[in-house]
Each structure stands twice: as C-alpha cells, then as structure tokens.
Amino acid sequence: QVQLVESGGGLVQPGGSLRLSCVASGFTLDDYAIGWFRQAPGKEREGVGCISHSDSSGYYADSVKGRFTISRDNSKNTVYLQMNSLEPEDTAVYYCATALYISWSPTDYIYWGRGTQVTVSS
C-alpha cells in the first residue's frame, strides 16, 4: 500500500557523486514535504535536508550545504537526493520521508522508506 522505496546507494570514492531516488506508491508525493535523513553506525539519525511540497527550494544541514540538492519529479512520484563531492563522513544509511510541513524532527514525518546504504571510501 503506502510505500517509500529508496535506491541508488552504493560505494563511491571521495569526491564522487551519487543520486538517490525515492519512489512513492499508494499516495501522492507532491502533497507532502520531503525530508532526507541519514544515520551512521553508533550515531543518531540526523536531518540532511528538506523541501516543501510547493517548490524545490529547501533547507540543508551545514555539513552538506552546497553539495547536496533535493528535487522532485511529480510525474514519476519520485524525489531525489543529488550528492556531490562526497566525503567519508557522508557514509550512512539514507532515508527519505514525508511530512505535512518542513521539519528537522524525525517525529514529524509520517511515511518512511527503509533506507539505502551510502559508503564513501577509497
């Protein structure tokens, strides 16, 4: 029924790029704000960035600002996280999620994907 499915993760060298995809089913993705979160081993889940349902401008964590960009393709019911200039510190499981409004708090998000692993290593 209601699902978010991430894909596009993998192993990449420092300085490389990845584009993560998050496909929604069972609901219309553009009715919601979109957040990307990540969680590294031994660390709590942190917000990466988020965009509203009404436009593509958004907010990003300082650690990824200027390197990561969230976008959406409403025709495909899909949201993307473009990651450039990747660093080893970006290694984590990345999750997409939806909320009624932009928020940095995971508790405000209604639907979650199961995550996709991103590993940045030489």
NORZICOR-V879115 format. One record per residue. N is the residue number from 0. RES is the residue in one small letter. PSI is psi in whole degrees, 0 to 359 (NA if undefined). Layout:
# NORZICOR-V879115
N/RES/PSI, N/RES/PSI
This chain:
# NORZICOR-V879115
0/q/250, 1/v/123, 2/q/147, 3/l/129, 4/v/117, 5/e/152, 6/s/169, 7/g/356, 8/g/170, 9/g/196, 10/l/130, 11/v/149, 12/q/153, 13/p/138, 14/g/350, 15/g/183, 16/s/151, 17/l/151, 18/r/116, 19/l/143, 20/s/150, 21/c/110, 22/v/128, 23/a/143, 24/s/150, 25/g/355, 26/f/167, 27/t/116, 28/l/325, 29/d/1, 30/d/355, 31/y/155, 32/a/151, 33/i/133, 34/g/145, 35/w/133, 36/f/163, 37/r/155, 38/q/120, 39/a/157, 40/p/131, 41/g/3, 42/k/157, 43/e/159, 44/r/135, 45/e/150, 46/g/135, 47/v/311, 48/g/168, 49/c/152, 50/i/153, 51/s/171, 52/h/343, 53/s/339, 54/d/180, 55/s/354, 56/s/148, 57/g/193, 58/y/146, 59/y/148, 60/a/147, 61/d/328, 62/s/340, 63/v/355, 64/k/132, 65/g/347, 66/r/327, 67/f/145, 68/t/131, 69/i/138, 70/s/170, 71/r/153, 72/d/99, 73/n/328, 74/s/335, 75/k/1, 76/n/44, 77/t/142, 78/v/150, 79/y/152, 80/l/106, 81/q/124, 82/m/118, 83/n/162, 84/s/49, 85/l/145, 86/e/157, 87/p/328, 88/e/347, 89/d/354, 90/t/123, 91/a/170, 92/v/129, 93/y/134, 94/y/141, 95/c/153, 96/a/161, 97/t/146, 98/a/163, 99/l/327, 100/y/158, 101/i/134, 102/s/150, 103/w/354, 104/s/124, 105/p/332, 106/t/343, 107/d/354, 108/y/136, 109/i/309, 110/y/141, 111/w/144, 112/g/174, 113/r/352, 114/g/157, 115/t/137, 116/q/132, 117/v/124, 118/t/123, 119/v/111, 120/s/148, 121/s/NA
